[in-house]
Amino acid sequence: PLQHHNLVCSVTDFYPDSIKVRWFRNGQEEKAGVVSTGLIHNGDWTFQILVTIETVLQSREVYTFQVEHSS
């Protein structure tokens, strides 16, 4: 049977709250299976977010994530 895996991108302690997180498979942006917690306020001026992708890992595939933030 195929095994599904969750890959996690955790971005913490950023400010301001405007951020973009994207997942890529072999250099191509992946949108299917991507789930985000949305912004989580840390109780001070900073934020965090978790963005996961659920996938079936294949040999020689490369997964990366990209974070765009003004800081």
N, CA, C and O atoms as a GROMACS GRO file, in nm:
protein
  284
    1PRO      N    1   0.083  -0.121   0.000
    1PRO     CA    2   0.000   0.000   0.000
    1PRO      C    3   0.087   0.126   0.000
    1PRO      O    4   0.198   0.128   0.053
    2LEU      N    5   0.034   0.230  -0.059
    2LEU     CA    6   0.105   0.358  -0.062
    2LEU      C    7   0.102   0.422   0.076
    2LEU      O    8  -0.002   0.422   0.144
    3GLN      N    9   0.214   0.475   0.118
    3GLN     CA   10   0.222   0.542   0.248
    3GLN      C   11   0.219   0.693   0.228
    3GLN      O   12   0.300   0.749   0.154
    4HIS      N   13   0.125   0.757   0.295
    4HIS     CA   14   0.115   0.903   0.291
    4HIS      C   15   0.201   0.961   0.402
    4HIS      O   16   0.204   0.909   0.514
    5HIS      N   17   0.270   1.069   0.371
    5HIS     CA   18   0.356   1.136   0.467
    5HIS      C   19   0.318   1.284   0.473
    5HIS      O   20   0.275   1.342   0.374
    6ASN      N   21   0.335   1.343   0.590
    6ASN     CA   22   0.315   1.486   0.608
    6ASN      C   23   0.450   1.553   0.628
    6ASN      O   24   0.523   1.521   0.721
    7LEU      N   25   0.482   1.645   0.539
    7LEU     CA   26   0.602   1.727   0.553
    7LEU      C   27   0.560   1.860   0.614
    7LEU      O   28   0.455   1.913   0.577
    8VAL      N   29   0.638   1.913   0.705
    8VAL     CA   30   0.599   2.032   0.781
    8VAL      C   31   0.700   2.144   0.763
    8VAL      O   32   0.820   2.124   0.778
    9CYS      N   33   0.649   2.262   0.732
    9CYS     CA   34   0.728   2.385   0.732
    9CYS      C   35   0.681   2.467   0.851
    9CYS      O   36   0.564   2.505   0.858
   10SER      N   37   0.771   2.495   0.944
   10SER     CA   38   0.739   2.573   1.063
   10SER      C   39   0.814   2.705   1.056
   10SER      O   40   0.938   2.708   1.052
   11VAL      N   41   0.740   2.815   1.055
   11VAL     CA   42   0.800   2.949   1.052
   11VAL      C   43   0.760   3.018   1.182
   11VAL      O   44   0.641   3.031   1.211
   12THR      N   45   0.859   3.062   1.260
   12THR     CA   46   0.830   3.115   1.392
   12THR      C   47   0.889   3.253   1.413
   12THR      O   48   0.985   3.293   1.347
   13ASP      N   49   0.830   3.324   1.508
   13ASP     CA   50   0.882   3.451   1.560
   13ASP      C   51   0.905   3.557   1.452
   13ASP      O   52   1.010   3.621   1.449
   14PHE      N   53   0.806   3.575   1.364
   14PHE     CA   54   0.820   3.678   1.261
   14PHE      C   55   0.721   3.792   1.285
   14PHE      O   56   0.616   3.774   1.347
   15TYR      N   57   0.758   3.908   1.235
   15TYR     CA   58   0.676   4.029   1.240
   15TYR      C   59   0.721   4.118   1.125
   15TYR      O   60   0.841   4.130   1.103
   16PRO      N   61   0.631   4.179   1.051
   16PRO     CA   62   0.486   4.180   1.066
   16PRO      C   63   0.422   4.048   1.021
   16PRO      O   64   0.491   3.953   0.984
   17ASP      N   65   0.288   4.045   1.024
   17ASP     CA   66   0.218   3.918   1.002
   17ASP      C   67   0.202   3.879   0.855
   17ASP      O   68   0.156   3.769   0.827
   18SER      N   69   0.238   3.964   0.762
   18SER     CA   70   0.225   3.933   0.620
   18SER      C   71   0.335   3.835   0.578
   18SER      O   72   0.454   3.866   0.587
   19ILE      N   73   0.294   3.715   0.532
   19ILE     CA   74   0.390   3.610   0.498
   19ILE      C   75   0.330   3.520   0.390
   19ILE      O   76   0.208   3.503   0.383
   20LYS      N   77   0.416   3.464   0.308
   20LYS     CA   78   0.372   3.368   0.206
   20LYS      C   79   0.463   3.246   0.214
   20LYS      O   80   0.586   3.258   0.208
   21VAL      N   81   0.402   3.128   0.228
   21VAL     CA   82   0.476   3.002   0.237
   21VAL      C   83   0.427   2.912   0.124
   21VAL      O   84   0.307   2.889   0.111
   22ARG      N   85   0.520   2.860   0.044
   22ARG     CA   86   0.484   2.774  -0.068
   22ARG      C   87   0.568   2.646  -0.066
   22ARG      O   88   0.686   2.649  -0.028
   23TRP      N   89   0.506   2.535  -0.107
   23TRP     CA   90   0.574   2.407  -0.120
   23TRP      C   91   0.605   2.380  -0.266
   23TRP      O   92   0.528   2.417  -0.355
   24PHE      N   93   0.720   2.316  -0.291
   24PHE     CA   94   0.761   2.279  -0.426
   24PHE      C   95   0.803   2.133  -0.429
   24PHE      O   96   0.863   2.082  -0.335
   25ARG      N   97   0.769   2.066  -0.539
   25ARG     CA   98   0.816   1.929  -0.565
   25ARG      C   99   0.895   1.931  -0.694
   25ARG      O  100   0.842   1.963  -0.800
   26ASN      N  101   1.022   1.897  -0.684
   26ASN     CA  102   1.112   1.900  -0.801
   26ASN      C  103   1.108   2.034  -0.872
   26ASN      O  104   1.111   2.040  -0.995
   27GLY      N  105   1.101   2.142  -0.794
   27GLY     CA  106   1.105   2.277  -0.849
   27GLY      C  107   0.972   2.332  -0.897
   27GLY      O  108   0.966   2.448  -0.938
   28GLN      N  109   0.866   2.252  -0.893
   28GLN     CA  110   0.734   2.297  -0.936
   28GLN      C  111   0.644   2.318  -0.814
   28GLN      O  112   0.640   2.234  -0.724
   29GLU      N  113   0.573   2.431  -0.812
   29GLU     CA  114   0.488   2.459  -0.696
   29GLU      C  115   0.378   2.355  -0.683
   29GLU      O  116   0.313   2.319  -0.781
   30GLU      N  117   0.358   2.308  -0.560
   30GLU     CA  118   0.253   2.212  -0.527
   30GLU      C  119   0.146   2.282  -0.445
   30GLU      O  120   0.176   2.351  -0.348
   31LYS      N  121   0.020   2.265  -0.484
   31LYS     CA  122  -0.091   2.322  -0.408
   31LYS      C  123  -0.181   2.214  -0.351
   31LYS      O  124  -0.246   2.234  -0.248
   32ALA      N  125  -0.186   2.098  -0.416
   32ALA     CA  126  -0.269   1.988  -0.368
   32ALA      C  127  -0.210   1.932  -0.239
   32ALA      O  128  -0.089   1.909  -0.230
   33GLY      N  129  -0.294   1.910  -0.141
   33GLY     CA  130  -0.250   1.851  -0.015
   33GLY      C  131  -0.186   1.948   0.082
   33GLY      O  132  -0.140   1.907   0.188
   34VAL      N  133  -0.182   2.077   0.047
   34VAL     CA  134  -0.120   2.178   0.133
   34VAL      C  135  -0.223   2.231   0.232
   34VAL      O  136  -0.332   2.274   0.193
   35VAL      N  137  -0.188   2.229   0.360
   35VAL     CA  138  -0.277   2.278   0.466
   35VAL      C  139  -0.198   2.371   0.558
   35VAL      O  140  -0.083   2.344   0.593
   36SER      N  141  -0.262   2.482   0.595
   36SER     CA  142  -0.198   2.581   0.682
   36SER      C  143  -0.278   2.599   0.811
   36SER      O  144  -0.400   2.590   0.811
   37THR      N  145  -0.206   2.624   0.920
   37THR     CA  146  -0.273   2.656   1.046
   37THR      C  147  -0.332   2.796   1.042
   37THR      O  148  -0.419   2.830   1.122
   38GLY      N  149  -0.285   2.878   0.948
   38GLY     CA  150  -0.315   3.020   0.954
   38GLY      C  151  -0.221   3.083   1.055
   38GLY      O  152  -0.147   3.014   1.125
   39LEU      N  153  -0.226   3.214   1.063
   39LEU     CA  154  -0.136   3.284   1.154
   39LEU      C  155  -0.171   3.255   1.300
   39LEU      O  156  -0.288   3.256   1.338
   40ILE      N  157  -0.069   3.230   1.379
   40ILE     CA  158  -0.085   3.210   1.523
   40ILE      C  159  -0.010   3.323   1.592
   40ILE      O  160   0.110   3.339   1.572
   41HIS      N  161  -0.082   3.401   1.674
   41HIS     CA  162  -0.019   3.512   1.746
   41HIS      C  163   0.050   3.456   1.870
   41HIS      O  164  -0.010   3.380   1.946
   42ASN      N  165   0.175   3.494   1.890
   42ASN     CA  166   0.254   3.440   2.001
   42ASN      C  167   0.227   3.508   2.135
   42ASN      O  168   0.280   3.465   2.237
   43GLY      N  169   0.147   3.613   2.136
   43GLY     CA  170   0.119   3.683   2.261
   43GLY      C  171   0.208   3.803   2.282
   43GLY      O  172   0.185   3.884   2.372
   44ASP      N  173   0.310   3.816   2.199
   44ASP     CA  174   0.390   3.939   2.198
   44ASP      C  175   0.366   4.004   2.061
   44ASP      O  176   0.251   4.005   2.014
   45TRP      N  177   0.465   4.056   1.997
   45TRP     CA  178   0.445   4.118   1.865
   45TRP      C  179   0.469   4.020   1.752
   45TRP      O  180   0.457   4.057   1.635
   46THR      N  181   0.504   3.895   1.784
   46THR     CA  182   0.544   3.802   1.679
   46THR      C  183   0.436   3.698   1.648
   46THR      O  184   0.339   3.682   1.722
   47PHE      N  185   0.458   3.630   1.536
   47PHE     CA  186   0.363   3.531   1.486
   47PHE      C  187   0.436   3.403   1.449
   47PHE      O  188   0.559   3.400   1.439
   48GLN      N  189   0.357   3.297   1.429
   48GLN     CA  190   0.411   3.173   1.375
   48GLN      C  191   0.306   3.110   1.285
   48GLN      O  192   0.188   3.144   1.291
   49ILE      N  193   0.350   3.017   1.200
   49ILE     CA  194   0.260   2.947   1.110
   49ILE      C  195   0.320   2.810   1.078
   49ILE      O  196   0.442   2.796   1.068
   50LEU      N  197   0.234   2.711   1.064
   50LEU     CA  198   0.274   2.578   1.016
   50LEU      C  199   0.204   2.554   0.884
   50LEU      O  200   0.083   2.572   0.873
   51VAL      N  201   0.280   2.512   0.784
   51VAL     CA  202   0.222   2.478   0.654
   51VAL      C  203   0.270   2.338   0.619
   51VAL      O  204   0.390   2.314   0.606
   52THR      N  205   0.176   2.245   0.604
   52THR     CA  206   0.210   2.106   0.577
   52THR      C  207   0.166   2.066   0.437
   52THR      O  208   0.079   2.128   0.376
   53ILE      N  209   0.230   1.961   0.387
   53ILE     CA  210   0.188   1.901   0.261
   53ILE      C  211   0.180   1.751   0.285
   53ILE      O  212   0.272   1.690   0.338
   54GLU      N  213   0.068   1.691   0.244
   54GLU     CA  214   0.053   1.546   0.252
   54GLU      C  215   0.085   1.489   0.116
   54GLU      O  216   0.031   1.533   0.015
   55THR      N  217   0.173   1.390   0.112
   55THR     CA  218   0.217   1.336  -0.016
   55THR      C  219   0.260   1.191  -0.001
   55THR      O  220   0.284   1.142   0.110
   56VAL      N  221   0.267   1.123  -0.113
   56VAL     CA  222   0.327   0.990  -0.121
   56VAL      C  223   0.468   1.012  -0.175
   56VAL      O  224   0.485   1.053  -0.290
   57LEU      N  225   0.568   0.984  -0.093
   57LEU     CA  226   0.706   1.009  -0.132
   57LEU      C  227   0.752   0.909  -0.237
   57LEU      O  228   0.730   0.788  -0.223
   58GLN      N  229   0.814   0.960  -0.341
   58GLN     CA  230   0.869   0.878  -0.448
   58GLN      C  231   1.020   0.894  -0.449
   58GLN      O  232   1.072   0.999  -0.410
   59SER      N  233   1.089   0.793  -0.493
   59SER     CA  234   1.235   0.797  -0.501
   59SER      C  235   1.281   0.913  -0.588
   59SER      O  236   1.228   0.937  -0.696
   60ARG      N  237   1.381   0.984  -0.540
   60ARG     CA  238   1.448   1.093  -0.610
   60ARG      C  239   1.366   1.222  -0.622
   60ARG      O  240   1.410   1.315  -0.689
   61GLU      N  241   1.251   1.228  -0.560
   61GLU     CA  242   1.177   1.354  -0.559
   61GLU      C  243   1.236   1.445  -0.452
   61GLU      O  244   1.279   1.399  -0.346
   62VAL      N  245   1.238   1.573  -0.482
   62VAL     CA  246   1.292   1.672  -0.388
   62VAL      C  247   1.181   1.769  -0.351
   62VAL      O  248   1.121   1.832  -0.438
   63TYR      N  249   1.153   1.779  -0.221
   63TYR     CA  250   1.053   1.873  -0.171
   63TYR      C  251   1.125   1.988  -0.102
   63TYR      O  252   1.216   1.967  -0.022
   64THR      N  253   1.082   2.109  -0.133
   64THR     CA  254   1.136   2.228  -0.068
   64THR      C  255   1.020   2.321  -0.037
   64THR      O  256   0.913   2.311  -0.096
   65PHE      N  257   1.043   2.412   0.056
   65PHE     CA  258   0.945   2.517   0.080
   65PHE      C  259   1.013   2.651   0.068
   65PHE      O  260   1.134   2.663   0.087
   66GLN      N  261   0.933   2.752   0.036
   66GLN     CA  262   0.984   2.888   0.019
   66GLN      C  263   0.902   2.981   0.106
   66GLN      O  264   0.779   2.975   0.107
   67VAL      N  265   0.971   3.066   0.180
   67VAL     CA  266   0.906   3.164   0.267
   67VAL      C  267   0.938   3.302   0.214
   67VAL      O  268   1.054   3.337   0.194
   68GLU      N  269   0.833   3.383   0.192
   68GLU     CA  270   0.850   3.522   0.152
   68GLU      C  271   0.798   3.610   0.264
   68GLU      O  272   0.681   3.603   0.302
   69HIS      N  273   0.888   3.696   0.316
   69HIS     CA  274   0.852   3.785   0.426
   69HIS      C  275   0.935   3.910   0.417
   69HIS      O  276   1.050   3.906   0.372
   70SER      N  277   0.879   4.022   0.459
   70SER     CA  278   0.946   4.152   0.442
   70SER      C  279   1.072   4.167   0.527
   70SER      O  280   1.157   4.250   0.495
   71SER      N  281   1.085   4.089   0.634
   71SER     CA  282   1.204   4.104   0.719
   71SER      C  283   1.320   4.030   0.658
   71SER      O  284   1.430   4.030   0.714
   0.00000   0.00000   0.00000
